[in-house]
Amino acid sequence: MRVGLFAIGLLCLTTFVDAASVHSFKLINDTRTRVVSFSVAQAGSHNWTTVDFHDPLFEYGDAKLVEVSSDSDGCLYDLRTVMSDGRNVVARKFDACRRHAYRPGKAFP
């Protein structure tokens, strides 16, 4: 019986270790133009994943919840926002563990 419980404990531990970390923050459009697309990548990786908001209209003042998952425990992400006026706003090393909102019109330290 102890061997069975030990095996179940190892299985649970393996499942816990393999689970992806999920971080969430609000994307708040504080620009005077529409957000056309938004992408996220692990900081420095250039492996962009486009976030699908299921709503193509993302106007000034709108806010959307962004959830990103990572195979690592890393909190740093690069964020890319494409605006309807053609601008690409890229923020490097956004700390999703410490910050709970991102505004592409404002720089963050």
C-alpha positions in Angstrom: 0.0 0.0 0.0 2.8 2.4 0.8 4.3 1.8 -2.6 1.0 2.7 -4.2 0.7 5.9 -2.3 4.3 6.8 -3.1 3.6 6.2 -6.8 0.5 8.4 -6.7 2.4 11.1 -4.9 5.1 11.0 -7.6 2.5 11.2 -10.3 0.9 14.3 -8.6 4.3 15.9 -8.3 5.2 15.3 -11.9 1.8 16.8 -13.0 2.5 19.9 -10.8 6.0 20.4 -12.2 4.8 20.1 -15.8 2.0 22.6 -15.3 2.5 25.9 -17.1 2.6 29.1 -15.2 -0.3 31.4 -16.1 -0.1 35.2 -15.7 -2.8 37.7 -16.3 -3.0 41.4 -16.8 -5.3 44.0 -18.3 -4.5 45.5 -21.6 -6.0 49.0 -21.5 -6.2 51.0 -24.7 -5.1 54.5 -23.6 -4.2 55.6 -27.2 -6.4 57.7 -29.4 -6.6 54.9 -32.0 -7.9 51.4 -32.3 -5.8 48.4 -31.3 -5.6 46.1 -34.4 -3.6 43.2 -32.8 -1.7 42.3 -29.7 1.1 39.7 -29.3 3.1 38.3 -26.4 6.5 36.6 -26.3 8.8 35.4 -23.5 11.2 38.3 -23.0 13.9 38.2 -25.7 12.6 35.1 -27.5 10.9 36.8 -30.5 8.4 33.8 -30.5 5.3 36.0 -30.8 1.8 34.6 -30.0 -1.1 36.7 -31.1 -3.9 37.1 -28.5 -7.3 36.6 -30.0 -9.8 38.9 -28.2 -12.9 37.6 -30.2 -13.8 41.2 -30.8 -12.1 43.1 -33.6 -13.1 46.5 -32.2 -10.7 47.6 -29.5 -11.3 51.3 -29.1 -9.9 54.0 -26.9 -10.7 53.3 -23.3 -11.5 49.6 -23.8 -9.8 47.0 -21.5 -9.2 43.3 -22.2 -7.9 40.6 -19.9 -4.8 38.9 -21.3 -3.8 35.5 -19.9 -0.4 34.2 -20.9 1.0 30.8 -20.0 4.6 29.8 -19.9 6.4 26.5 -19.5 8.9 28.3 -17.2 8.3 30.3 -14.1 9.5 33.5 -15.9 7.4 36.6 -15.4 9.1 38.8 -18.1 7.3 39.2 -21.5 7.7 41.3 -24.5 4.5 42.9 -25.7 3.7 44.1 -29.2 0.6 46.3 -30.0 -0.3 47.1 -33.5 -2.4 50.3 -33.9 -4.9 51.2 -36.7 -2.7 54.2 -37.6 0.2 51.9 -38.5 2.2 52.3 -35.3 3.8 49.2 -33.6 4.3 49.7 -29.9 6.7 47.2 -28.4 7.4 47.0 -24.7 10.3 44.8 -23.5 10.5 42.9 -20.3 7.0 43.6 -19.0 6.8 41.9 -15.5 3.5 40.1 -15.5 4.1 39.0 -11.9 4.3 42.5 -10.5 2.2 44.5 -12.9 -1.5 43.9 -13.5 -2.2 46.4 -16.3 -0.4 47.4 -19.5 -1.2 50.6 -21.4 0.5 50.9 -24.8 0.4 54.7 -24.7 2.4 54.9 -21.5 6.0 53.8 -21.0 6.7 51.7 -18.0 10.0 51.6 -16.1 
